[in-house]
Amino acid sequence: MSGPHIMLALAEAYLAERRSLGFKLDRSGSLTLAFARFADATGHTGPLTAAVVLRWAREKAQTMNPRDEIPKQDRPKPVTRTKRAPLIQPPASRTSSRPAVMCRAERPDI
């Protein structure tokens, strides 16, 4: 593609700024530039979306190790959490409906 390399220029400026602050950015820098080249080559404009990033990640994973697979869905599935038992449970022998702890004003001995 012969169009402008806007994302690549932005990525290079970003990496130059980070390196001037003392960051090495060896591997992450090369991945940032690779993504910027991909975004420019595909003609992406505007804000980055998860779809663009996942498309790049899928292609990158296949070139790194063809056996690796990134799921085809655009967004990861939400994590489902199991319901935990409460940390403190009332004793099984307690039959009263009265609370286990009374405030100071309710206590008759004070």
N, C-alpha and C positions, 0 to 999 in steps of 0.2 A: 504494500500500500504506500502511496507516495504522499499522503496527506500530512498535515502538521502532527508533530509528536508532542502534543500538549501534556499528556499524562507523564511521558518520559521526562520532559523538562521539569515538571512539578516534582517528580520523584527524585531527580538528581539534585534539585535545590533543597528538598527536604533532607536528603542524606548528607549533603554538604553541611547543612546547619547542625545536624546531629553530630557529625564527625568533628565539627569545630567546638562542640561542647565536650568532646572527649570520648564519645562512643565509638567503638571499633566497627560494629555492624558488618562483619564479614559475610556470614551466611544470610542474615536477615536483609542486608543491603542488596545482595545479589538476587534474592527472592523478590524484593520490592521492585527492582529494575525489571525483572522478568515479568512481573505482573503488569507494570506500566507499559511494557512493549506489547503485551497481549491486549491490553485495553485499547491502545492506539491502533493495533493491527485489526481489531474487530470493529473499529469505528465507534466505540462507546463514547458518549458525551453525557455530561451532567453528573449528578451525584452517583457515587458507587452504590450498587445494589448487591444484595446477597446472591442474586441469580448470576451476576457477572463473576463474583468471587468464586462461587461454587463451580461454575463452568471452567474457570481457569484451574482451580484445584483438581478437578477431574482430569483435565488434559495433562496437567503437570504430574499427577500421580501415575498416570498410564505411561508417561515417558520415563519416569524414575524406576518403577517396578510394575510391569504389566499385570502381575498377580494381585496388586493392591486394588481395592475397589472402594469408591466413595459412593454412598447411596445416591440414587437418582432423584430423590425428592429435593425440592428447592430449599426447604427449611428442615432443620433437625426436629425430631419429635420431642414434645415437651417431656420432661422427666416426671414420672408419676411417683409420688411418695406414698409409702404405706403408712397407715395410721398407727401411731405408737400408743402403747398403754401408758396411762398416767404414771408419773414417777412415784407418787404417794397414793396408795389406795387405802380406803377405810378398812378397819378390821372386819372380818366376816361375821364375828359374833355380835357386833354392834347392831342393835335393833332400834335404837332411839333415832328420832328424826332431828334431834337437837344437834347443832354444830359441835365439833370436837373441841374447838377453842372458843372460849367466851371472852368478850372484851372486859376490861376492868370494871366498868359500870354494872355489868351483869353478875359479877362474882359476889356471892353473898358474904364471903369470909373476909372481905377487904373493907 
